[in-house]
């Protein structure tokens, strides 16, 4: 069974369910249009969450890079006098 046939069958079932619920007076909000709107809203929500995660990750990476640079600078300042002592005079 291909994807289009499966999707059409699912949407037809959803429409039928929405129609039956509407006939019973329960709700008229179960249909393919409302489902598509819900999916699109959730897609945008998830994209926003992903962007937020990426921003936090990038911020932490920048903080780590700054820390590494700071440590490397301190190590260079501590080690440079030792290197001068060990290097032969020209």
Steps between C-alpha positions, in 0.01 A plus 500: 500500500653832401519803726238705318239225525578451867478874569171531311355209695607653831358840409173348383475315832572822687231683304255219571583508871456878508166468321377234743607706803332805352179301446509399865548865599836433663728717288543642157875554533618159379573531130796497267525879490527538875744209513716664232491828693601320819787324323623825348483678836693220666754503217565870561517436874758226450702718262506770769611248761775376268621857440505556877706186555740602223541848653574355844746255348677776308517717812654217704748427223603867492541495879713186477714651224552810714596286800746296293658818362531643849662182635737480203603864556571436868697186420706689242576774755608240756701286262675776301754581776587132526546479124731802508712334769527173306568651157871556416614860477584617149 
